[in-house]
Structures are given as C-alpha cells and as structure tokens.
Amino acid sequence: MKIAYLCLDPGIPVFGSKGASVHIQEVVRELLALGHQVKIFAIRSGDQVPADLADIDCSFYPLSSKDPLEREKGQQLVSEKICADLQAWGADFIYERYSLLSTALADSQLPGVLEVNAPLIDEQKKHRILVLEDQAQAALQAQAQAARLVVAVSDQVGSWVQQAVPQAKVITVANGVSINRIRPSAEAAGLPIVTFVGTLKPWHGVADLISAAALAQKKWQLRILGDGPEFQALKEQAQQLGLTVDFQGAISPEEMPQRLAGSALGVAPYPAASQEEEHYFSPLKVYEYLAAGLPVVATSIGQIPDIIQGAGLLVPGSDPQALAQAIDQLVANPALRARYGARARQLAEEKHSWSQVVATILQAAGV
C-alpha cells in the first residue's frame, strides 16, 4: 500500500531532535517495516537525517514568513498543494499528524488516520498567537470527521477531540519506544548518573531537578540531554548552587541510545499543574528510560503512574525536596535500581514498542 505521511505543523522538523520528530520517524520506520511504500509530505525538513531514512521519498513545502497570519495562510496553501501532489503520487492511504490548519486528509477524500498529539488550538491560543481561530476549528471538524480513525495519544486529548467533533471515531494509543535501538547498558563507573531527556522548557520541570540536586544527601551526577529556551537560565541556576551539571545540549534521535548509556536512572520532573487536564501529553522520555532499562523517578501526573508500574518512584510535582529524596533512595540502593530497571525493560518490551503502537493503529483503521 502507498501510504502518505503528512505533517503540516511548521514547528516540527521531520528530521530534528524534538520528541515530535522522533515520533514521526518511528511511525514511518514501522510502516516501512510492514512492507508499505511511504512518502513524507511536510513543511519542515530538519537536517538530522538518520542513516536508515536517508533514502525515503519526501516532499517539503517550507514557509518563509514569520508573521502569524501569513504563516497560517501559508499552511492552508500547503494543504491545498499537497492534495494535488497526493493524487499525482497515487497515494492509497493517509497517515496525518494533526496540525492547526491542514485539511489535506479531508480534501483528498482518501481513507486515512488523523493522529492528534495535543489540543493544538488551545495551546496556540495560550502560548502563541492564533489568528484564524474559526478556520482552525473548522479544519479540526473536517479532518476528524473525514478520518477513518482519530488516534489520540492520551485520554485527555481524546476527550478534547470528542467534545469538538462528537461524530469522530476516537481511540487512545499512547506513544511508544524503539526497543531495538534503545537497549539496557551497564552503569558507568563512578558516581551514579541521573539523566533527564527533553526540551528545556518550563513545563518539563528541570529547574526543580537542579534544585533537587542541590538538596541531595547522596552523591550523584546530573546529566541533562536536551536544549531549549531555558538552557542558559538553567546553567546559571546550577552555577549559583555550586553544582557541576553535565549539560550535553541537543541530541539527535540517532545519538540517544549512546547518550543514555551508563545512566543509573531517568527523571521526569514535571511541575504540578493547576488542572489535571493540563497533563495531556504522552511522555516519550519515560518510554525511552524504560527501554534503556532505567528505573524512573517521575512526577505523579497524567499517564505516568500507569506507565511505570513497578519500575520506579513517584513524587509530587514542584517539590524539589521530595524529588531529591526519591533520587537519593535509588542512588543508595543498587539492588532496588536493578529490580526496577529489569521491570522497566519488561514493560517496554511487552507494552510500549513502536511496532505494537503502529500495529494497533492500523488494525483499528482496517489496514
């Protein structure tokens, strides 16, 4: 089957280091592994092309304007252009990652899946600028109704879609992880390495993690894999607290396995939220920790308690003292780390591989 993978979100490079980029690449890999012919249609390319995807067929439609209105209109024009190109390529099926103003799946009249990773309209209004709100709402209506299946990464996201488009067929399928590329490794010699993976933005709670390192009663090395707008502020915070933190910057998906190697545990220190529905994400970092066989210390929010069953410790959000105590507990107990780590890998293999995720979606979509 000729499957067109669409991503018309100008904030997501297909070949980048963001979690969304990882998601795109892994879904495409699984579609290829199942024997489908896949072509990517997207706005942003990115320059971190994995070797195994170097030859995949792609069409990119870059937007040049920074003006919010012009960019939104640009997305609509790209959506129109892609419809013609889908027909020319001879696509049989569409797998589209939901973006604000695309109506490509609906307009193409091809069977397809719409994958919804976040309540983008709400996000755009809260954190950025949304000019064409009515048209964004109409696009969601059209896409969700046209899709054979709407796949939400969490129940909260699914509820958001269902409220907006009651007629849509919506199922929840959480994110996954590559259990072949990311595997357990022995801990590095010396101080236990406590690793965080993710974009350095306020809602990832890295400032709390650095504060926890300053409160720790045991000795451990903090490693931070990722970049983002808080990078400099976090480095300054660490310096002011007299900490030596291993900031490794942006990591390509290809590098992730070797950068996780040697870690003693992984941390997901999300801050507390004022409302439970704010925790609508499906945390890729936690699945990567599981695949690497790492015990997890994470905030007890959203999907996380259900994900790390018996593979780590849960703490309240925005509580550096509790975070420090949980990390100290694992640092002081290698046997407990080993038990949690073995459970983590078991969960990744049995419940959270990308092959299981994509197979579930295609089966539900009748492919």
NUROGU-71150 format. One record per residue (C-alpha): residue number from 1; x, y negated, z; residue in one letter. Coordinates in Angstrom, 3 decimals, decimal comma. Layout:
+-----+----------+----------+----------+----+
:   i :        X :        Y :        Z : aa :
+-----+----------+----------+----------+----+
: NUM :        X :        Y :        Z :  A :
...
+-----+----------+----------+----------+----+
//
This chain:
+-----+----------+----------+----------+----+
:   i :        X :        Y :        Z : aa :
+-----+----------+----------+----------+----+
:   1 :    0,000 :    0,000 :    0,000 :  M :
:   2 :    1,206 :   -3,525 :   -0,778 :  K :
:   3 :    0,914 :   -5,464 :    2,478 :  I :
:   4 :    1,448 :   -9,227 :    2,590 :  A :
:   5 :    2,690 :  -10,513 :    5,953 :  Y :
:   6 :    1,662 :  -14,182 :    6,407 :  L :
:   7 :    2,920 :  -16,737 :    8,925 :  C :
:   8 :    1,913 :  -20,327 :    8,174 :  L :
:   9 :    2,972 :  -21,722 :   11,535 :  D :
:  10 :    5,619 :  -24,398 :   10,834 :  P :
:  11 :    7,065 :  -23,901 :   14,310 :  G :
:  12 :    8,049 :  -20,273 :   13,738 :  I :
:  13 :   11,039 :  -19,304 :   11,588 :  P :
:  14 :   10,709 :  -15,733 :   10,346 :  V :
:  15 :   14,438 :  -15,188 :   10,797 :  F :
:  16 :   15,022 :  -17,056 :   14,046 :  G :
:  17 :   15,713 :  -16,288 :   17,704 :  S :
:  18 :   12,279 :  -17,129 :   19,135 :  K :
:  19 :   10,124 :  -14,408 :   20,611 :  G :
:  20 :    7,648 :  -15,059 :   17,804 :  A :
:  21 :   10,416 :  -14,418 :   15,262 :  S :
:  22 :   11,268 :  -11,140 :   16,976 :  V :
:  23 :    7,578 :  -10,196 :   16,850 :  H :
:  24 :    7,348 :  -10,850 :   13,108 :  I :
:  25 :   10,495 :   -8,873 :   12,327 :  Q :
:  26 :    9,457 :   -5,877 :   14,399 :  E :
:  27 :    5,979 :   -5,655 :   12,868 :  V :
:  28 :    7,490 :   -5,868 :    9,387 :  V :
:  29 :   10,007 :   -3,129 :   10,245 :  R :
:  30 :    7,228 :   -0,823 :   11,377 :  E :
:  31 :    5,142 :   -1,478 :    8,257 :  L :
:  32 :    8,173 :   -0,639 :    6,132 :  L :
:  33 :    8,887 :    2,479 :    8,190 :  A :
:  34 :    5,350 :    3,684 :    7,475 :  L :
:  35 :    6,127 :    3,520 :    3,750 :  G :
:  36 :    4,268 :    0,333 :    2,847 :  H :
:  37 :    5,621 :   -2,233 :    0,403 :  Q :
:  38 :    5,841 :   -5,516 :    2,332 :  V :
:  39 :    6,312 :   -9,096 :    1,230 :  K :
:  40 :    6,585 :  -12,028 :    3,658 :  I :
:  41 :    4,813 :  -15,310 :    2,889 :  F :
:  42 :    5,759 :  -18,043 :    5,378 :  A :
:  43 :    6,530 :  -21,717 :    5,873 :  I :
:  44 :    9,849 :  -21,384 :    7,704 :  R :
:  45 :   12,671 :  -19,042 :    6,838 :  S :
:  46 :   15,351 :  -19,435 :    9,503 :  G :
:  47 :   18,954 :  -18,407 :    8,952 :  D :
:  48 :   19,412 :  -15,410 :   11,286 :  Q :
:  49 :   18,567 :  -12,664 :    8,806 :  V :
:  50 :   19,051 :   -9,154 :   10,242 :  P :
:  51 :   21,039 :   -6,827 :    8,023 :  A :
:  52 :   18,189 :   -4,324 :    7,734 :  D :
:  53 :   15,791 :   -7,020 :    6,476 :  L :
:  54 :   18,226 :   -8,807 :    4,163 :  A :
:  55 :   16,612 :   -7,404 :    1,021 :  D :
:  56 :   12,964 :   -7,831 :    1,934 :  I :
:  57 :   10,859 :   -9,768 :   -0,558 :  D :
:  58 :    9,954 :  -13,245 :    0,778 :  C :
:  59 :    8,310 :  -16,438 :   -0,416 :  S :
:  60 :    8,812 :  -19,576 :    1,691 :  F :
:  61 :    6,891 :  -22,865 :    1,468 :  Y :
:  62 :    8,829 :  -25,425 :    3,542 :  P :
:  63 :    7,209 :  -28,603 :    4,857 :  L :
:  64 :    9,324 :  -31,744 :    4,901 :  S :
:  65 :    7,167 :  -34,323 :    6,678 :  S :
:  66 :    7,392 :  -34,854 :   10,463 :  K :
:  67 :    4,159 :  -36,842 :   10,540 :  D :
:  68 :    1,462 :  -34,766 :   12,330 :  P :
:  69 :   -1,286 :  -35,480 :    9,815 :  L :
:  70 :    0,952 :  -34,852 :    6,816 :  E :
:  71 :    2,185 :  -31,589 :    8,311 :  R :
:  72 :   -1,356 :  -30,400 :    8,951 :  E :
:  73 :   -2,397 :  -31,276 :    5,402 :  K :
:  74 :    0,770 :  -29,545 :    4,203 :  G :
:  75 :   -0,273 :  -26,333 :    5,955 :  Q :
:  76 :   -3,616 :  -26,457 :    4,161 :  Q :
:  77 :   -1,904 :  -26,900 :    0,798 :  L :
:  78 :    0,438 :  -23,987 :    1,519 :  V :
:  79 :   -2,572 :  -21,857 :    2,403 :  S :
:  80 :   -4,112 :  -22,610 :   -0,992 :  E :
:  81 :   -0,857 :  -21,909 :   -2,818 :  K :
:  82 :   -0,343 :  -18,599 :   -1,041 :  I :
:  83 :   -3,776 :  -17,371 :   -2,121 :  C :
:  84 :   -2,764 :  -17,659 :   -5,759 :  A :
:  85 :    0,605 :  -16,041 :   -5,079 :  D :
:  86 :   -1,019 :  -13,132 :   -3,231 :  L :
:  87 :   -3,103 :  -12,402 :   -6,294 :  Q :
:  88 :   -0,077 :  -12,657 :   -8,575 :  A :
:  89 :    1,886 :  -10,235 :   -6,381 :  W :
:  90 :   -1,011 :   -7,808 :   -6,276 :  G :
:  91 :   -1,458 :   -7,571 :   -2,505 :  A :
:  92 :   -3,774 :   -4,832 :   -1,241 :  D :
:  93 :   -3,915 :   -5,888 :    2,395 :  F :
:  94 :   -3,005 :   -8,917 :    4,539 :  I :
:  95 :   -1,438 :   -8,973 :    7,978 :  Y :
:  96 :   -1,625 :  -12,630 :    9,045 :  E :
:  97 :   -0,261 :  -14,207 :   12,198 :  R :
:  98 :   -2,853 :  -16,813 :   13,200 :  Y :
:  99 :   -1,861 :  -20,425 :   12,626 :  S :
: 100 :   -3,856 :  -23,607 :   13,090 :  L :
: 101 :   -4,960 :  -24,484 :    9,577 :  L :
: 102 :   -4,439 :  -21,456 :    7,384 :  S :
: 103 :   -7,477 :  -19,954 :    5,693 :  T :
: 104 :   -5,428 :  -17,693 :    3,431 :  A :
: 105 :   -6,890 :  -14,414 :    4,691 :  L :
: 106 :  -10,448 :  -15,689 :    4,318 :  A :
: 107 :   -9,900 :  -17,358 :    0,947 :  D :
: 108 :   -8,059 :  -14,393 :   -0,562 :  S :
: 109 :  -11,086 :  -12,139 :    0,039 :  Q :
: 110 :   -8,657 :   -9,279 :    0,660 :  L :
: 111 :   -9,014 :   -6,899 :    3,597 :  P :
: 112 :   -6,748 :   -7,798 :    6,459 :  G :
: 113 :   -5,841 :   -8,198 :   10,089 :  V :
: 114 :   -5,588 :  -11,504 :   11,945 :  L :
: 115 :   -3,118 :  -11,372 :   14,839 :  E :
: 116 :   -3,747 :  -14,036 :   17,491 :  V :
: 117 :   -0,900 :  -14,660 :   19,929 :  N :
: 118 :   -2,149 :  -17,766 :   21,730 :  A :
: 119 :   -5,098 :  -20,184 :   21,899 :  P :
: 120 :   -3,310 :  -22,445 :   19,451 :  L :
: 121 :   -5,963 :  -25,147 :   19,221 :  I :
: 122 :   -5,898 :  -25,647 :   22,988 :  D :
: 123 :   -2,094 :  -25,502 :   23,047 :  E :
: 124 :   -1,740 :  -28,041 :   20,250 :  Q :
: 125 :   -4,125 :  -30,491 :   21,941 :  K :
: 126 :   -2,406 :  -30,133 :   25,310 :  K :
: 127 :    1,281 :  -30,069 :   24,367 :  H :
: 128 :    1,494 :  -31,696 :   20,929 :  R :
: 129 :   -0,846 :  -33,531 :   18,538 :  I :
: 130 :   -3,815 :  -32,075 :   16,657 :  L :
: 131 :   -5,284 :  -34,466 :   14,119 :  V :
: 132 :   -7,568 :  -32,196 :   12,123 :  L :
: 133 :   -9,266 :  -30,509 :   15,072 :  E :
: 134 :  -12,590 :  -29,904 :   13,326 :  D :
: 135 :  -10,814 :  -28,301 :   10,389 :  Q :
: 136 :   -8,694 :  -26,168 :   12,744 :  A :
: 137 :  -11,887 :  -24,925 :   14,413 :  Q :
: 138 :  -13,408 :  -24,179 :   11,017 :  A :
: 139 :  -10,266 :  -22,319 :    9,955 :  A :
: 140 :  -10,426 :  -20,104 :   13,051 :  L :
: 141 :  -14,083 :  -19,356 :   12,335 :  Q :
: 142 :  -13,383 :  -18,457 :    8,718 :  A :
: 143 :  -10,319 :  -16,339 :    9,430 :  Q :
: 144 :  -11,748 :  -14,390 :   12,362 :  A :
: 145 :  -14,982 :  -13,627 :   10,509 :  Q :
: 146 :  -13,165 :  -12,558 :    7,348 :  A :
: 147 :  -10,658 :  -10,315 :    9,118 :  A :
: 148 :  -11,417 :   -6,623 :    9,275 :  R :
: 149 :   -9,902 :   -6,825 :   12,757 :  L :
: 150 :   -8,685 :   -9,585 :   15,083 :  V :
: 151 :   -5,791 :   -8,425 :   17,258 :  V :
: 152 :   -5,224 :  -10,400 :   20,469 :  A :
: 153 :   -2,041 :   -9,935 :   22,494 :  V :
: 154 :   -3,920 :  -10,259 :   25,793 :  S :
: 155 :   -7,453 :  -10,081 :   27,094 :  D :
: 156 :   -7,373 :  -13,833 :   27,774 :  Q :
: 157 :   -6,520 :  -14,571 :   24,144 :  V :
: 158 :   -9,169 :  -12,114 :   23,014 :  G :
: 159 :  -11,792 :  -13,871 :   25,126 :  S :
: 160 :  -10,779 :  -17,209 :   23,633 :  W :
: 161 :  -11,331 :  -15,873 :   20,109 :  V :
: 162 :  -14,570 :  -14,132 :   21,015 :  Q :
: 163 :  -16,004 :  -17,294 :   22,564 :  Q :
: 164 :  -15,154 :  -19,291 :   19,460 :  A :
: 165 :  -16,236 :  -16,615 :   16,978 :  V :
: 166 :  -18,748 :  -14,199 :   18,569 :  P :
: 167 :  -19,114 :  -12,275 :   15,291 :  Q :
: 168 :  -15,424 :  -11,317 :   15,169 :  A :
: 169 :  -14,264 :   -7,771 :   15,884 :  K :
: 170 :  -11,570 :   -8,329 :   18,521 :  V :
: 171 :   -9,293 :   -5,824 :   20,236 :  I :
: 172 :   -6,371 :   -6,347 :   22,616 :  T :
: 173 :   -2,994 :   -4,875 :   21,697 :  V :
: 174 :   -0,106 :   -6,208 :   23,770 :  A :
: 175 :    3,371 :   -6,851 :   22,426 :  N :
: 176 :    5,964 :   -4,119 :   22,191 :  G :
: 177 :    9,686 :   -3,491 :   22,034 :  V :
: 178 :   12,143 :   -1,627 :   19,834 :  S :
: 179 :   13,147 :    1,400 :   21,879 :  I :
: 180 :   15,711 :    2,332 :   19,232 :  N :
: 181 :   17,565 :   -0,966 :   19,026 :  R :
: 182 :   17,421 :   -1,714 :   22,769 :  I :
: 183 :   18,632 :    1,110 :   24,978 :  R :
: 184 :   19,874 :    1,511 :   28,551 :  P :
: 185 :   23,560 :    0,960 :   29,293 :  S :
: 186 :   25,791 :    1,285 :   32,337 :  A :
: 187 :   26,039 :   -1,708 :   34,658 :  E :
: 188 :   29,144 :   -3,831 :   34,184 :  A :
: 189 :   31,857 :   -3,655 :   36,838 :  A :
: 190 :   31,979 :   -6,440 :   39,412 :  G :
: 191 :   29,067 :   -8,466 :   40,728 :  L :
: 192 :   25,613 :   -7,226 :   39,666 :  P :
: 193 :   24,411 :   -9,240 :   36,681 :  I :
: 194 :   20,912 :  -10,714 :   36,980 :  V :
: 195 :   19,662 :  -11,576 :   33,476 :  T :
: 196 :   16,987 :  -13,929 :   32,159 :  F :
: 197 :   15,944 :  -13,891 :   28,486 :  V :
: 198 :   13,830 :  -16,608 :   26,904 :  G :
: 199 :   13,377 :  -20,130 :   25,637 :  T :
: 200 :   14,386 :  -22,718 :   28,232 :  L :
: 201 :   11,057 :  -24,478 :   28,693 :  K :
: 202 :    9,283 :  -25,423 :   31,953 :  P :
: 203 :    6,697 :  -22,627 :   31,789 :  W :
: 204 :    9,424 :  -19,961 :   31,919 :  H :
: 205 :   10,444 :  -20,920 :   35,454 :  G :
: 206 :   14,220 :  -20,938 :   35,010 :  V :
: 207 :   14,637 :  -23,869 :   37,400 :  A :
: 208 :   13,092 :  -21,674 :   40,124 :  D :
: 209 :   15,518 :  -18,888 :   39,214 :  L :
: 210 :   18,515 :  -21,202 :   39,601 :  I :
: 211 :   17,153 :  -22,405 :   42,926 :  S :
: 212 :   16,787 :  -18,754 :   43,953 :  A :
: 213 :   20,438 :  -18,106 :   43,088 :  A :
: 214 :   21,411 :  -20,897 :   45,490 :  A :
: 215 :   19,260 :  -19,323 :   48,239 :  L :
: 216 :   20,562 :  -15,778 :   47,739 :  A :
: 217 :   22,098 :  -13,939 :   50,678 :  Q :
: 218 :   23,771 :  -11,334 :   48,454 :  K :
: 219 :   26,335 :  -11,964 :   45,742 :  K :
: 220 :   25,210 :  -11,650 :   42,141 :  W :
: 221 :   25,987 :  -13,243 :   38,765 :  Q :
: 222 :   23,177 :  -15,066 :   36,968 :  L :
: 223 :   23,179 :  -14,722 :   33,169 :  R :
: 224 :   20,816 :  -16,803 :   31,036 :  I :
: 225 :   20,227 :  -15,766 :   27,422 :  L :
: 226 :   18,419 :  -18,488 :   25,521 :  G :
: 227 :   18,303 :  -22,135 :   24,556 :  D :
: 228 :   15,690 :  -24,850 :   24,655 :  G :
: 229 :   14,837 :  -28,390 :   25,742 :  P :
: 230 :   15,738 :  -27,734 :   29,397 :  E :
: 231 :   19,199 :  -26,369 :   28,655 :  F :
: 232 :   21,176 :  -29,421 :   29,774 :  Q :
: 233 :   18,989 :  -30,118 :   32,814 :  A :
: 234 :   19,369 :  -26,515 :   33,974 :  L :
: 235 :   23,145 :  -26,643 :   33,573 :  K :
: 236 :   23,213 :  -29,822 :   35,641 :  E :
: 237 :   20,996 :  -28,212 :   38,283 :  Q :
: 238 :   23,391 :  -25,278 :   38,563 :  A :
: 239 :   26,397 :  -27,588 :   38,842 :  Q :
: 240 :   24,736 :  -29,672 :   41,555 :  Q :
: 241 :   24,032 :  -26,498 :   43,546 :  L :
: 242 :   27,618 :  -25,324 :   43,155 :  G :
: 243 :   26,643 :  -22,258 :   41,124 :  L :
: 244 :   28,538 :  -20,524 :   38,354 :  T :
: 245 :   25,845 :  -19,536 :   35,866 :  V :
: 246 :   26,611 :  -17,743 :   32,614 :  D :
: 247 :   24,627 :  -19,773 :   30,062 :  F :
: 248 :   25,019 :  -17,923 :   26,758 :  Q :
: 249 :   22,764 :  -20,102 :   24,595 :  G :
: 250 :   20,511 :  -18,959 :   21,757 :  A :
: 251 :   20,701 :  -15,256 :   20,985 :  I :
: 252 :   19,705 :  -13,728 :   17,656 :  S :
: 253 :   17,492 :  -10,636 :   17,838 :  P :
: 254 :   20,368 :   -8,566 :   16,456 :  E :
: 255 :   22,607 :   -9,639 :   19,346 :  E :
: 256 :   20,081 :   -8,979 :   22,095 :  M :
: 257 :   20,974 :   -5,329 :   22,822 :  P :
: 258 :   24,662 :   -6,082 :   23,415 :  Q :
: 259 :   23,898 :   -9,211 :   25,474 :  R :
: 260 :   21,524 :   -7,264 :   27,735 :  L :
: 261 :   24,131 :   -4,529 :   28,164 :  A :
: 262 :   25,783 :   -4,409 :   31,576 :  G :
: 263 :   22,902 :   -6,131 :   33,374 :  S :
: 264 :   21,719 :   -4,839 :   36,747 :  A :
: 265 :   18,189 :   -6,233 :   36,480 :  L :
: 266 :   15,989 :   -8,574 :   34,456 :  G :
: 267 :   13,966 :  -11,515 :   35,739 :  V :
: 268 :   10,725 :  -13,124 :   34,530 :  A :
: 269 :   10,232 :  -16,033 :   36,993 :  P :
: 270 :    7,105 :  -17,643 :   35,541 :  Y :
: 271 :    5,792 :  -20,516 :   37,677 :  P :
: 272 :    2,403 :  -20,423 :   39,337 :  A :
: 273 :   -0,466 :  -21,810 :   37,284 :  A :
: 274 :   -3,456 :  -23,822 :   38,362 :  S :
: 275 :   -5,776 :  -21,481 :   36,457 :  Q :
: 276 :   -5,384 :  -17,764 :   35,737 :  E :
: 277 :   -6,299 :  -18,225 :   32,067 :  E :
: 278 :   -3,077 :  -20,170 :   31,561 :  E :
: 279 :   -1,246 :  -16,824 :   31,734 :  H :
: 280 :   -2,475 :  -15,586 :   28,369 :  Y :
: 281 :    0,876 :  -14,531 :   26,924 :  F :
: 282 :    2,277 :  -11,045 :   26,377 :  S :
: 283 :    5,860 :  -11,348 :   27,688 :  P :
: 284 :    8,379 :   -9,961 :   25,208 :  L :
: 285 :   11,230 :  -10,396 :   27,680 :  K :
: 286 :    9,660 :   -7,955 :   30,122 :  V :
: 287 :    9,299 :   -5,286 :   27,430 :  Y :
: 288 :   12,954 :   -5,825 :   26,470 :  E :
: 289 :   14,002 :   -5,339 :   30,090 :  Y :
: 290 :   12,036 :   -2,091 :   30,195 :  L :
: 291 :   13,629 :   -0,772 :   27,005 :  A :
: 292 :   17,074 :   -1,614 :   28,385 :  A :
: 293 :   16,275 :    0,437 :   31,478 :  G :
: 294 :   16,443 :   -2,592 :   33,760 :  L :
: 295 :   14,464 :   -2,951 :   36,970 :  P :
: 296 :   12,326 :   -6,078 :   36,761 :  V :
: 297 :   11,725 :   -8,907 :   39,211 :  V :
: 298 :    8,775 :  -10,916 :   37,942 :  A :
: 299 :    6,019 :  -13,268 :   38,942 :  T :
: 300 :    2,719 :  -11,511 :   39,653 :  S :
: 301 :    0,697 :  -13,149 :   36,881 :  I :
: 302 :   -1,283 :  -12,189 :   33,792 :  G :
: 303 :   -0,368 :   -8,815 :   32,301 :  Q :
: 304 :    2,874 :   -8,385 :   34,244 :  I :
: 305 :    1,601 :   -6,260 :   37,174 :  P :
: 306 :    0,104 :   -3,795 :   34,689 :  D :
: 307 :    3,296 :   -3,713 :   32,615 :  I :
: 308 :    5,942 :   -2,973 :   35,240 :  I :
: 309 :    4,100 :   -0,230 :   37,140 :  Q :
: 310 :    6,749 :    1,194 :   39,462 :  G :
: 311 :    9,619 :   -0,443 :   37,552 :  A :
: 312 :   10,354 :   -3,453 :   39,732 :  G :
: 313 :    9,201 :   -6,033 :   42,236 :  L :
: 314 :    6,519 :   -8,718 :   42,001 :  L :
: 315 :    6,782 :  -12,156 :   43,627 :  V :
: 316 :    4,538 :  -15,242 :   43,842 :  P :
: 317 :    5,071 :  -17,921 :   41,210 :  G :
: 318 :    7,008 :  -21,105 :   42,031 :  S :
: 319 :    8,583 :  -19,523 :   45,131 :  D :
: 320 :   12,403 :  -19,509 :   44,833 :  P :
: 321 :   12,792 :  -18,068 :   48,335 :  Q :
: 322 :   10,638 :  -15,024 :   47,531 :  A :
: 323 :   12,433 :  -14,653 :   44,206 :  L :
: 324 :   15,836 :  -14,721 :   45,914 :  A :
: 325 :   14,742 :  -12,127 :   48,462 :  Q :
: 326 :   13,440 :   -9,737 :   45,802 :  A :
: 327 :   16,626 :  -10,014 :   43,740 :  I :
: 328 :   18,737 :   -9,568 :   46,878 :  D :
: 329 :   16,766 :   -6,428 :   47,750 :  Q :
: 330 :   17,605 :   -4,818 :   44,420 :  L :
: 331 :   21,197 :   -6,064 :   44,372 :  V :
: 332 :   21,751 :   -4,433 :   47,785 :  A :
: 333 :   20,265 :   -1,087 :   46,760 :  N :
: 334 :   21,830 :    0,633 :   43,704 :  P :
: 335 :   19,696 :    3,751 :   44,210 :  A :
: 336 :   16,485 :    1,704 :   44,057 :  L :
: 337 :   17,749 :   -0,050 :   40,924 :  R :
: 338 :   18,442 :    3,312 :   39,310 :  A :
: 339 :   14,969 :    4,628 :   40,160 :  R :
: 340 :   13,226 :    1,500 :   38,884 :  Y :
: 341 :   15,440 :    1,455 :   35,790 :  G :
: 342 :   14,568 :    5,033 :   34,868 :  A :
: 343 :   10,887 :    4,231 :   35,283 :  R :
: 344 :   11,324 :    1,122 :   33,128 :  A :
: 345 :   12,726 :    3,107 :   30,220 :  R :
: 346 :    9,998 :    5,733 :   30,604 :  Q :
: 347 :    7,312 :    3,036 :   30,347 :  L :
: 348 :    8,938 :    1,523 :   27,259 :  A :
: 349 :    9,062 :    4,878 :   25,505 :  E :
: 350 :    5,616 :    6,095 :   26,479 :  E :
: 351 :    3,542 :    2,902 :   26,267 :  K :
: 352 :    5,252 :   -0,067 :   24,682 :  H :
: 353 :    7,168 :    0,796 :   21,498 :  S :
: 354 :    6,517 :   -1,328 :   18,427 :  W :
: 355 :    5,717 :    1,841 :   16,467 :  S :
: 356 :    2,830 :    2,521 :   18,866 :  Q :
: 357 :    1,656 :   -1,091 :   18,654 :  V :
: 358 :    1,565 :   -1,216 :   14,850 :  V :
: 359 :    0,064 :    2,284 :   14,519 :  A :
: 360 :   -2,734 :    1,280 :   16,920 :  T :
: 361 :   -3,481 :   -1,867 :   14,928 :  I :
: 362 :   -3,512 :   -0,161 :   11,532 :  L :
: 363 :   -5,649 :    2,697 :   12,768 :  Q :
: 364 :   -8,181 :    0,283 :   14,257 :  A :
: 365 :   -8,184 :   -1,643 :   10,964 :  A :
: 366 :   -8,853 :    1,505 :    8,963 :  G :
: 367 :   -5,477 :    1,546 :    7,200 :  V :
+-----+----------+----------+----------+----+
//
